[in-house]
Amino acid sequence: MIPIVLESRKGISLVEVMVAVLILTVVILGGSLFFVASTNQINLREQYRAASRLAGQKLEELRADDYDDVTIGELKDSRSLEGLSYNRSTVTEDLGSYKNVVVTVNWGPEGMEHNVSLVTLIAPK
């Protein structure tokens, strides 16, 4: 006679399934938080790039002008790009043989403001 061997058919208990679902949920939530944080950083970098372009454009405009046409003092203007308002301030000082120009671009909600400043010297041609 041949002995019959019964195989153990052990299944997965409800507790094991719940632990697996919990681990999977933690991994998915962690990944989604990383995704949201990286998306916010990408948007902020794009805003910095836009502000730098605005400041650089203003400096190029001033460099293209005649030295005597570059006015001394502070000028302010505002630009809107991609739904955001950028405030640009241009401060020019006469330092004798050249002019010091500082262009600052500010944006963002109050309390979370960001800014970019570019500085150059303009000399007579």
Beta strands, then each sheet from edge to edge (+ up, - down):
strand 1: 73-81
strand 2: 84-94
strand 3: 99-107
strand 4: 114-122
sheet 1: 1+ 2- 3+ 4-
end
